[in-house]
Amino acid sequence: MEKRYEAIEHTADFGIRAYGDSLSDLFTNAAVGMFSSIADLTTVDPIHKRDISVTETDREALLVEWLRELLYLFSTDGIILSRFDIGHMTERSLKARVYGERYKQEKHTLHTEIKAVTYHGLEVIQAKGGWKAQIIFDA
């Protein structure tokens, strides 16, 4: 699958559509799409690493909780994440190691403030040739 993600318009908020050949590719591309909306990832060095473990009731809730955990790292620790390595994944759980760098005003350009990942308009579907998701963010 060539396209990783794309921005979509939504009244008052914004969102992304993410794509992937596998479910783990989809979750990785959703994370890249979210953080690309927050900052210019070409300036982010993956020097800090964190391990993430998420368990939920289904793949839709898992996607929301995954993105919420990543957004929490940015909101609380100021880490802009740029690399996402999902090691183990099922439709209800994942374990990943993520990499990024603490925000530095002189180095990083911020684009959009994301306040929350929402369930509004949420989709995670297996499409012909891969996976597709739609996520709306509260900005």
Secondary structure, DSSP 8 states (H G I E B T S, - for coil): ----EEEEE-SSSEEEEEEESSHHHHHHHHHHHHHHHHB-GGG----EEEEEEEE-SSHHHHHHHHHHHHHHHHHHH-EEEEEEEEEEE-SSEEEEEEEEEE--TTT--B-----EE--TT-EEEEETTEEEEEEEEE-
